């Protein structure tokens, strides 16, 4: 089950292997949710509350000139920044890695982002891969690297084709 993080979710034992991300879910994620800085979605078994994995979504924008020229040509030059959805973190606890949960979390994040884009402007979903392994993960799902920033993105147009 994937749902918004709240106080019932057990996170003290969460360990994805990255101290920064472990600390985030244990100490900062709840505050980000309360402050409306990010939405944090957690994956748990329906009958228990330990977090198996999580991801965050928030609004963001990317300067138009960071997009590949082929995409810049399709967007109005009057926009200096393009609104996007940011998939800020996506991690799985080490106890559950290698079971396809990252893919499940990613698909859920992309579906939520696409549905939200039907109600407000969002040209794409962007990610900022933490390492080369994460970059390969996103590449296999069609994410494209932004030339100057290291971020990657997939357009809502592409997601529309996937989820229609």
Secondary structure as UniProt FT lines:
FT   STRAND          2..4
FT   TURN            7..8
FT   TURN            12..13
FT   HELIX           19..23
FT   HELIX           24..28
FT   HELIX           29..34
FT   TURN            35..36
FT   STRAND          39..43
FT   TURN            46..47
FT   STRAND          53..63
FT   HELIX           64..66
FT   HELIX           69..72
FT   TURN            73..74
FT   TURN            77..78
FT   STRAND          81..92
FT   HELIX           94..96
FT   TURN            97..98
FT   HELIX           101..117
FT   TURN            118..119
FT   STRAND          124..127
FT   HELIX           132..139
FT   TURN            140..142
FT   STRAND          144..145
FT   TURN            147..149
FT   STRAND          152..155
FT   HELIX           156..163
//
